[in-house]
Amino acid sequence: METPCILICSIDDKTGYCFGCGRTREEIGYWTTYSADERRSIMTSLAARLETVERRPRRETRRSQIARERDGS
C-alpha cells in the first residue's frame, strides 16, 4: 500500500497537518481503510499542505538513514 509517511510523526498545531507527510490525524488514522483512489487524491494535495506548516528542523528519518547506508554515503 502506498503511503506518504516518512516516519516523522508530529502534528503542526496551527494547520493540523503532520510535519512529515502533510496528512491530518484523521487521514493518518483511516489511511488503511481508504480506497486507492481516496489515498491518491489526498496524496496530490500533500505538497501544497506541507508548504503551509511551520517547519521544524528535520531529524534524519529511519528511511533516509537506511538509504544513506545502502548507498554508502
Secondary structure as GFF3:
##gff-version 3
##sequence-region A 1 73
A	DSSP	alpha_helix	25	30	.	.	.	ID=ss1
A	DSSP	three_ten_helix	31	33	.	.	.	ID=ss2
A	DSSP	alpha_helix	36	50	.	.	.	ID=ss3
A	DSSP	alpha_helix	62	71	.	.	.	ID=ss4
###
